[in-house]
Amino acid sequence: YRSWHYHEKHVIPPNPIIAGHEGIQMTDVPTVFQLPGDETFYMSFIGFDGTGYLSFIAESSDLVQWTKFRLAMGYGEEGLFDHGGVVLGAYHYESYHIDAPRVLKKAND
C-alpha cells in the first residue's frame, strides 16, 4: 500500500545503541512524520530501560536507514509530570487522509 513493502529487518532494533541510554531493552510505538518544508523523515519511538519509558527521535532520508538517535523526553524530577518517564503521543498532521504524507501541521496555521 502506497508503495510499501516488507522489510525483513527491524529498522529500529529492540535494543538500539543510543549514547547515554545504553540500557534500552525494548522499543515500541514507532511513528514516522515530516516537518513542513523538510525532506527528512523523523521517527519517534519509546524505549524501556528496565525502570520506565523514554521517548526518542531518529532521522532518515529513505525510511530504512535511521541515524541521529537522540532523547526527546526523559525522566523529570520527582513531583513533575514526567517523573518516571514519558512518551510522545498524538501528532497534529496537515492532513489525515489515508494517501496524505504525514507532515506535521505548523502551530497557528
C-alpha positions as CSV (number, residue, x, y, z in Angstrom):
1,Y,0.0,0.0,0.0
2,R,1.4,3.4,-1.0
3,S,4.5,1.5,-2.4
4,W,5.2,-0.1,1.0
5,H,6.9,-3.5,1.0
6,Y,8.0,-6.0,3.7
7,H,11.4,-5.3,5.1
8,E,12.8,-8.3,6.9
9,K,14.9,-6.5,9.4
10,H,13.9,-4.1,12.2
11,V,14.6,-0.5,11.2
12,I,14.8,0.3,15.0
13,P,16.2,-2.7,16.9
14,P,14.7,-3.7,20.2
15,N,17.9,-2.6,22.0
16,P,19.4,0.3,20.0
17,I,22.7,1.8,20.9
18,I,21.9,5.4,21.9
19,A,24.6,7.4,23.5
20,G,23.8,8.0,27.2
21,H,21.0,5.5,27.1
22,E,22.8,2.1,26.5
23,G,20.3,0.3,28.8
24,I,17.3,0.3,26.4
25,Q,15.9,-3.2,26.4
26,M,12.8,-2.8,24.2
27,T,11.4,-0.3,21.7
28,D,7.8,0.3,20.6
29,V,5.3,2.7,19.0
30,P,7.4,4.0,16.1
31,T,5.7,7.0,14.5
32,V,7.1,8.5,11.3
33,F,6.5,12.1,10.3
34,Q,8.0,15.0,8.4
35,L,8.3,18.7,9.3
36,P,6.8,21.3,6.9
37,G,9.4,22.1,4.1
38,D,11.8,19.4,5.3
39,E,12.6,16.3,3.2
40,T,13.9,14.4,6.2
41,F,11.8,11.7,7.8
42,Y,11.6,11.6,11.6
43,M,10.6,8.7,13.7
44,S,9.6,9.0,17.3
45,F,9.6,5.8,19.4
46,I,9.6,4.8,23.0
47,G,12.3,2.8,24.7
48,F,12.1,0.9,28.0
49,D,15.2,0.8,30.1
50,G,14.1,-1.5,32.9
51,T,12.8,1.3,35.0
52,G,10.5,3.4,32.8
53,Y,9.8,4.7,29.4
54,L,11.7,7.3,27.4
55,S,10.9,9.0,24.1
56,F,13.4,9.2,21.3
57,I,13.7,10.7,17.8
58,A,15.7,9.3,14.8
59,E,16.2,10.7,11.3
60,S,16.2,9.0,7.8
61,S,16.2,10.0,4.2
62,D,15.0,6.6,2.9
63,L,12.8,5.2,5.7
64,V,15.1,2.2,6.1
65,Q,18.4,3.6,7.4
66,W,17.9,5.6,10.7
67,T,20.5,7.8,12.3
68,K,20.9,10.6,14.8
69,F,19.1,8.8,17.6
70,R,18.5,11.2,20.5
71,L,16.4,11.6,23.5
72,A,13.2,13.6,23.0
73,M,11.7,13.3,26.5
74,G,13.1,11.5,29.6
75,Y,12.8,11.4,33.3
76,G,11.8,14.5,35.2
77,E,12.3,15.4,38.8
78,E,10.1,13.8,41.5
79,G,6.7,15.5,41.6
80,L,6.8,16.7,38.0
81,F,4.6,15.4,35.2
82,D,7.5,13.5,33.6
83,H,8.8,11.8,36.7
84,G,9.1,8.1,35.9
85,G,9.4,8.7,32.2
86,V,7.1,10.0,29.4
87,V,6.1,9.0,25.9
88,L,5.3,11.3,22.9
89,G,1.8,10.7,21.8
90,A,-0.6,12.1,19.2
91,Y,0.5,14.4,16.4
92,H,-1.3,17.2,14.6
93,Y,-0.9,16.5,10.9
94,E,-1.6,18.8,7.9
95,S,-4.0,16.1,6.6
96,Y,-5.3,12.8,7.9
97,H,-6.4,11.5,4.5
98,I,-5.1,7.9,4.0
99,D,-3.0,9.0,1.0
100,A,-1.5,12.1,2.6
101,P,2.1,12.3,3.7
102,R,2.4,12.6,7.5
103,V,3.6,16.2,7.7
104,L,3.2,17.9,11.0
105,K,0.9,21.0,10.9
106,K,2.5,24.2,11.9
107,A,1.1,25.9,15.0
108,N,-1.2,28.8,14.4
109,D,-2.0,27.8,10.8
